[in-house]
Amino acid sequence: MAAASLTNIPECSICCEDFKTPKFLPCGHTFCLDCIERYIGDKIETFHCPLCGQDVTIPVGGAKMFTTNYIAQTVSTQRPSSTTSTDTTSVIGETTSPDKTEVVGEATSHDTHNNLV
């Protein structure tokens, strides 16, 4: 049975990192401001979304004028630190420690229960 990691937080599909100033495109996809600016390059009117290929009109003022995706921004800043748990890796449906694996009913973190998504 596959389990999703608690660190499976959305990330930019251009840079494959946590979102930095995430911007919504009209098609609904989100990218880092810097990434979409580099992707647009010297285009001045339209470009194709990197994921779905939809024509996107570049707003007056450039990519910074796309709507900020505050949900992605908040989720990225609340990503649990990789140093939060030293002896247990938590995933939804399964907790693995160095000496055992046990199935659990909910996702937990060994050191703290405040990092739940």
Secondary structure, 3 states (H helix, E strand, C coil): CCCCECCCCCECCCCCCECCCEEECCCCCEEEHHHHHHHHCCCCCEEECCCCCCEEECCCCCHHHCCECHHHHHHHHCCCCCCCCCCCEEECCEEEECCEEEECCCCCCCCCCCCCC
